[in-house]
Amino acid sequence: MILLLGGTGYFGAAYRRLFATRGIAYRNVSRTERDYSQPGILRELLREARPEFLINCAGYTGKPNVDVCELHKADCLFGNAVLPGFIGEACAAAGVPWGHISSGCIYTGARADGGGFTEEDAPNFDFRHNNCSFYSGTKALGEEVLRDAPQCYRWRARIPFNHEDNPRNYLTKLMRYDRLLDARNSLSQLDEFVRATWECWQRRLPFGIYNVTNPGSVTTREVVDLIRASGVAKKEFQFFASEEEFLRQAAKTPRSNCVLDSGKLLRHGVALTEIHEAIAQALRQWQRA
């Protein structure tokens, strides 16, 4: 039995769909049912459920975007750094292997050689560099907290999307925003992310950090061109002249725009669709809300 924490969120719902489709036994636990943010309750839950594996999708992202995290710093710090530490300690004590949804937002830009950041590269968009959003800073802290956690996967996602119209879907956001910032990024197709992370456990891949992003990178303008070509949206997309203008007029905190290298996952035999093709597929199958 798989224990799923945070199963009502965007990633959690995707795991529930995967498990239902494949007939995998799981238990989704919400904090209203059992407040697993309390260490004692979490340890009791693990003793009671005796899961084969635990997946943590819980965290604090802020809605509608990370600007909200600047106003709720205590909740953000707890959800992204303290809670993963509690879960890691409880799983270690119970001998339960687990996976944690982390984020590639702890980076900005690309490597000096032009390639994507690997799992071995230290974050460069965090509190130590004093250049980040509060959200990114707490996600970097979360990885530090789990650095020595035994039997733990840390799966880094980047800007999720799929074929379903949803406020959390990157494609939906682009179609709804008045103006866009052109930047190059790695992205994670949501359903492929969930499938790939599950394969990490199924195949018993070595524990550790994995960049779970679709191979390659894409600019905002390239995504807009794919949206237009698909016919899903025919609006005239407007862009900010620069990141400075974006920060002055539309954002309260800096954004992470970065490229990750997902080669480690591929070397272990887990493949995802090239990013431009993954976006085109999502748009061909687009389901409006």
DODOLUM-697096 format. One record per residue (C-alpha): residue number from 0; residue in one letter; x, y, z. Coordinates in steps of 0.25 Angstrom, whole numbers. Layout:
N
+-----+------+-------+-------+-------+
! seq ! type !     X !     Y !     Z !
+-----+------+-------+-------+-------+
! NUM !    a !     X !     Y !     Z !
...
+-----+------+-------+-------+-------+
***
This chain:
289
+-----+------+-------+-------+-------+
! seq ! type !     X !     Y !     Z !
+-----+------+-------+-------+-------+
!   0 !    m !     0 !     0 !     0 !
!   1 !    i !     5 !    14 !    -4 !
!   2 !    l !     3 !    25 !     6 !
!   3 !    l !     0 !    38 !    -1 !
!   4 !    l !     1 !    52 !     6 !
!   5 !    g !    -4 !    64 !    -1 !
!   6 !    g !   -13 !    56 !   -10 !
!   7 !    t !   -23 !    67 !   -12 !
!   8 !    g !   -13 !    77 !   -19 !
!   9 !    y !    -9 !    78 !   -34 !
!  10 !    f !     2 !    67 !   -33 !
!  11 !    g !    -6 !    59 !   -23 !
!  12 !    a !   -18 !    57 !   -32 !
!  13 !    a !    -9 !    53 !   -43 !
!  14 !    y !    -3 !    42 !   -34 !
!  15 !    r !   -17 !    37 !   -31 !
!  16 !    r !   -21 !    36 !   -45 !
!  17 !    l !    -9 !    28 !   -48 !
!  18 !    f !   -11 !    19 !   -37 !
!  19 !    a !   -26 !    17 !   -40 !
!  20 !    t !   -23 !    14 !   -55 !
!  21 !    r !   -12 !     3 !   -51 !
!  22 !    g !   -20 !    -3 !   -39 !
!  23 !    i !    -9 !     1 !   -29 !
!  24 !    a !   -14 !     1 !   -15 !
!  25 !    y !   -12 !    14 !    -8 !
!  26 !    r !   -17 !    23 !     3 !
!  27 !    n !   -19 !    38 !     2 !
!  28 !    v !   -18 !    45 !    15 !
!  29 !    s !   -22 !    59 !    16 !
!  30 !    r !   -18 !    68 !    28 !
!  31 !    t !   -32 !    70 !    31 !
!  32 !    e !   -34 !    55 !    33 !
!  33 !    r !   -20 !    53 !    41 !
!  34 !    d !   -11 !    65 !    43 !
!  35 !    y !     1 !    58 !    38 !
!  36 !    s !     9 !    72 !    40 !
!  37 !    q !     9 !    68 !    55 !
!  38 !    p !    21 !    58 !    57 !
!  39 !    g !    14 !    50 !    67 !
!  40 !    i !     2 !    48 !    58 !
!  41 !    l !    11 !    45 !    46 !
!  42 !    r !    18 !    34 !    54 !
!  43 !    e !     5 !    28 !    59 !
!  44 !    l !     0 !    28 !    44 !
!  45 !    l !    12 !    21 !    39 !
!  46 !    r !    11 !    10 !    50 !
!  47 !    e !    -4 !     8 !    47 !
!  48 !    a !    -3 !     8 !    32 !
!  49 !    r !    10 !     1 !    30 !
!  50 !    p !    12 !     6 !    16 !
!  51 !    e !    22 !     0 !     6 !
!  52 !    f !    25 !    14 !     1 !
!  53 !    l !    21 !    28 !     4 !
!  54 !    i !    20 !    40 !    -6 !
!  55 !    n !    19 !    54 !    -1 !
!  56 !    c !    12 !    64 !   -10 !
!  57 !    a !     9 !    74 !     1 !
!  58 !    g !    16 !    87 !     1 !
!  59 !    y !    13 !   102 !     0 !
!  60 !    t !    13 !   109 !   -13 !
!  61 !    g !     4 !   121 !   -12 !
!  62 !    k !    -9 !   123 !   -20 !
!  63 !    p !   -10 !   128 !   -31 !
!  64 !    n !     6 !   129 !   -31 !
!  65 !    v !    18 !   130 !   -22 !
!  66 !    d !    16 !   145 !   -19 !
!  67 !    v !     6 !   140 !    -8 !
!  68 !    c !    18 !   133 !    -1 !
!  69 !    e !    24 !   147 !     2 !
!  70 !    l !    11 !   150 !    10 !
!  71 !    h !    11 !   136 !    17 !
!  72 !    k !    25 !   133 !    20 !
!  73 !    a !    23 !   125 !    33 !
!  74 !    d !    14 !   115 !    25 !
!  75 !    c !    23 !   115 !    13 !
!  76 !    l !    35 !   112 !    22 !
!  77 !    f !    28 !   101 !    30 !
!  78 !    g !    21 !    94 !    17 !
!  79 !    n !    34 !    94 !     9 !
!  80 !    a !    45 !    92 !    19 !
!  81 !    v !    40 !    88 !    33 !
!  82 !    l !    29 !    78 !    29 !
!  83 !    p !    39 !    70 !    19 !
!  84 !    g !    48 !    69 !    31 !
!  85 !    f !    38 !    64 !    40 !
!  86 !    i !    34 !    53 !    29 !
!  87 !    g !    48 !    49 !    27 !
!  88 !    e !    50 !    47 !    42 !
!  89 !    a !    37 !    39 !    43 !
!  90 !    c !    40 !    30 !    31 !
!  91 !    a !    54 !    28 !    35 !
!  92 !    a !    49 !    23 !    49 !
!  93 !    a !    39 !    14 !    43 !
!  94 !    g !    48 !     9 !    32 !
!  95 !    v !    39 !    14 !    21 !
!  96 !    p !    45 !    18 !     8 !
!  97 !    w !    39 !    30 !     2 !
!  98 !    g !    39 !    41 !    -9 !
!  99 !    h !    38 !    56 !    -8 !
! 100 !    i !    33 !    66 !   -19 !
! 101 !    s !    44 !    76 !   -19 !
! 102 !    s !    46 !    87 !   -29 !
! 103 !    g !    56 !    92 !   -39 !
! 104 !    c !    53 !   107 !   -36 !
! 105 !    i !    65 !   107 !   -27 !
! 106 !    y !    73 !   111 !   -40 !
! 107 !    t !    73 !   122 !   -49 !
! 108 !    g !    79 !   123 !   -63 !
! 109 !    a !    88 !   111 !   -68 !
! 110 !    r !   102 !   106 !   -66 !
! 111 !    a !   113 !   114 !   -70 !
! 112 !    d !   115 !   104 !   -82 !
! 113 !    g !   101 !   106 !   -86 !
! 114 !    g !    96 !    93 !   -82 !
! 115 !    g !    85 !    90 !   -71 !
! 116 !    f !    88 !    89 !   -56 !
! 117 !    t !    90 !    75 !   -52 !
! 118 !    e !    87 !    69 !   -38 !
! 119 !    e !   101 !    71 !   -34 !
! 120 !    d !   100 !    86 !   -36 !
! 121 !    a !    98 !    95 !   -24 !
! 122 !    p !    86 !   104 !   -24 !
! 123 !    n !    89 !   118 !   -29 !
! 124 !    f !    75 !   124 !   -26 !
! 125 !    d !    73 !   123 !   -11 !
! 126 !    f !    75 !   130 !     2 !
! 127 !    r !    90 !   128 !     2 !
! 128 !    h !    91 !   136 !   -11 !
! 129 !    n !    80 !   146 !    -6 !
! 130 !    n !    74 !   147 !   -20 !
! 131 !    c !    62 !   138 !   -19 !
! 132 !    s !    47 !   138 !   -16 !
! 133 !    f !    43 !   134 !    -2 !
! 134 !    y !    37 !   121 !    -8 !
! 135 !    s !    50 !   117 !   -16 !
! 136 !    g !    58 !   120 !    -3 !
! 137 !    t !    49 !   110 !     5 !
! 138 !    k !    50 !    99 !    -6 !
! 139 !    a !    65 !   100 !    -5 !
! 140 !    l !    65 !    99 !    10 !
! 141 !    g !    56 !    87 !     8 !
! 142 !    e !    66 !    80 !     0 !
! 143 !    e !    77 !    83 !    11 !
! 144 !    v !    68 !    77 !    21 !
! 145 !    l !    67 !    64 !    14 !
! 146 !    r !    81 !    64 !     9 !
! 147 !    d !    85 !    52 !    18 !
! 148 !    a !    71 !    46 !    18 !
! 149 !    p !    72 !    31 !    16 !
! 150 !    q !    63 !    23 !     6 !
! 151 !    c !    58 !    36 !     0 !
! 152 !    y !    56 !    41 !   -14 !
! 153 !    r !    56 !    56 !   -17 !
! 154 !    w !    48 !    58 !   -30 !
! 155 !    r !    50 !    72 !   -36 !
! 156 !    a !    39 !    78 !   -44 !
! 157 !    r !    39 !    90 !   -53 !
! 158 !    i !    26 !    98 !   -57 !
! 159 !    p !    16 !    87 !   -59 !
! 160 !    f !     6 !    85 !   -70 !
! 161 !    n !    -2 !    75 !   -77 !
! 162 !    h !   -15 !    75 !   -86 !
! 163 !    e !   -25 !    79 !   -76 !
! 164 !    d !   -29 !    93 !   -74 !
! 165 !    n !   -26 !    96 !   -60 !
! 166 !    p !   -21 !   109 !   -52 !
! 167 !    r !    -8 !   102 !   -48 !
! 168 !    n !    -5 !    97 !   -63 !
! 169 !    y !     6 !   106 !   -69 !
! 170 !    l !    -2 !   106 !   -82 !
! 171 !    t !   -14 !   111 !   -76 !
! 172 !    k !    -6 !   122 !   -69 !
! 173 !    l !     0 !   127 !   -82 !
! 174 !    m !   -14 !   127 !   -89 !
! 175 !    r !   -20 !   135 !   -77 !
! 176 !    y !    -9 !   145 !   -74 !
! 177 !    d !   -10 !   159 !   -80 !
! 178 !    r !     5 !   160 !   -82 !
! 179 !    l !    16 !   150 !   -82 !
! 180 !    l !    31 !   150 !   -79 !
! 181 !    d !    39 !   143 !   -90 !
! 182 !    a !    49 !   134 !   -83 !
! 183 !    r !    56 !   120 !   -85 !
! 184 !    n !    52 !   109 !   -76 !
! 185 !    s !    51 !    94 !   -74 !
! 186 !    l !    37 !    89 !   -72 !
! 187 !    s !    30 !    76 !   -66 !
! 188 !    q !    19 !    69 !   -73 !
! 189 !    l !    10 !    66 !   -61 !
! 190 !    d !     6 !    52 !   -64 !
! 191 !    e !    20 !    48 !   -69 !
! 192 !    f !    26 !    54 !   -57 !
! 193 !    v !    17 !    45 !   -48 !
! 194 !    r !    19 !    33 !   -57 !
! 195 !    a !    34 !    35 !   -57 !
! 196 !    t !    35 !    37 !   -42 !
! 197 !    w !    27 !    24 !   -39 !
! 198 !    e !    36 !    17 !   -48 !
! 199 !    c !    48 !    21 !   -39 !
! 200 !    w !    41 !    13 !   -28 !
! 201 !    q !    36 !     2 !   -37 !
! 202 !    r !    50 !     0 !   -43 !
! 203 !    r !    57 !     2 !   -29 !
! 204 !    l !    66 !    13 !   -35 !
! 205 !    p !    77 !    18 !   -25 !
! 206 !    f !    71 !    28 !   -15 !
! 207 !    g !    75 !    42 !   -17 !
! 208 !    i !    72 !    55 !   -25 !
! 209 !    y !    66 !    54 !   -39 !
! 210 !    n !    62 !    65 !   -49 !
! 211 !    v !    49 !    60 !   -54 !
! 212 !    t !    48 !    70 !   -66 !
! 213 !    n !    45 !    67 !   -81 !
! 214 !    p !    58 !    67 !   -89 !
! 215 !    g !    62 !    81 !   -95 !
! 216 !    s !    57 !    95 !   -92 !
! 217 !    v !    47 !   105 !   -97 !
! 218 !    t !    45 !   120 !   -98 !
! 219 !    t !    31 !   126 !   -94 !
! 220 !    r !    30 !   131 !  -109 !
! 221 !    e !    32 !   117 !  -114 !
! 222 !    v !    21 !   112 !  -105 !
! 223 !    v !    12 !   123 !  -110 !
! 224 !    d !    15 !   119 !  -124 !
! 225 !    l !    11 !   105 !  -122 !
! 226 !    i !    -2 !   110 !  -115 !
! 227 !    r !    -5 !   118 !  -127 !
! 228 !    a !    -2 !   107 !  -137 !
! 229 !    s !   -11 !    98 !  -129 !
! 230 !    g !   -23 !   107 !  -130 !
! 231 !    v !   -26 !   105 !  -115 !
! 232 !    a !   -24 !   120 !  -113 !
! 233 !    k !   -24 !   131 !  -124 !
! 234 !    k !   -22 !   143 !  -115 !
! 235 !    e !   -11 !   153 !  -118 !
! 236 !    f !     0 !   150 !  -107 !
! 237 !    q !     6 !   162 !  -101 !
! 238 !    f !    20 !   162 !   -95 !
! 239 !    f !    28 !   171 !   -85 !
! 240 !    a !    40 !   178 !   -91 !
! 241 !    s !    49 !   172 !   -81 !
! 242 !    e !    50 !   165 !   -67 !
! 243 !    e !    52 !   178 !   -60 !
! 244 !    e !    39 !   183 !   -66 !
! 245 !    f !    32 !   170 !   -62 !
! 246 !    l !    37 !   172 !   -47 !
! 247 !    r !    33 !   187 !   -47 !
! 248 !    q !    19 !   185 !   -52 !
! 249 !    a !    14 !   170 !   -50 !
! 250 !    a !    22 !   163 !   -39 !
! 251 !    k !    25 !   165 !   -24 !
! 252 !    t !    37 !   156 !   -24 !
! 253 !    p !    48 !   150 !   -34 !
! 254 !    r !    44 !   138 !   -42 !
! 255 !    s !    53 !   126 !   -45 !
! 256 !    n !    55 !   123 !   -60 !
! 257 !    c !    65 !   112 !   -62 !
! 258 !    v !    69 !   100 !   -70 !
! 259 !    l !    71 !    86 !   -63 !
! 260 !    d !    78 !    74 !   -69 !
! 261 !    s !    70 !    61 !   -68 !
! 262 !    g !    80 !    52 !   -73 !
! 263 !    k !    82 !    45 !   -60 !
! 264 !    l !    68 !    40 !   -60 !
! 265 !    l !    70 !    35 !   -75 !
! 266 !    r !    83 !    28 !   -72 !
! 267 !    h !    74 !    20 !   -62 !
! 268 !    g !    65 !    16 !   -73 !
! 269 !    v !    53 !    26 !   -70 !
! 270 !    a !    50 !    34 !   -82 !
! 271 !    l !    41 !    46 !   -84 !
! 272 !    t !    36 !    53 !   -97 !
! 273 !    e !    45 !    64 !  -103 !
! 274 !    i !    39 !    77 !   -98 !
! 275 !    h !    34 !    83 !  -111 !
! 276 !    e !    27 !    70 !  -115 !
! 277 !    a !    21 !    69 !  -101 !
! 278 !    i !    15 !    83 !  -102 !
! 279 !    a !     9 !    80 !  -116 !
! 280 !    q !     3 !    67 !  -111 !
! 281 !    a !    -4 !    74 !   -99 !
! 282 !    l !   -10 !    84 !  -108 !
! 283 !    r !   -15 !    74 !  -118 !
! 284 !    q !   -22 !    67 !  -107 !
! 285 !    w !   -26 !    80 !  -100 !
! 286 !    q !   -38 !    78 !   -91 !
! 287 !    r !   -45 !    91 !   -87 !
! 288 !    a !   -50 !    93 !   -72 !
+-----+------+-------+-------+-------+
***
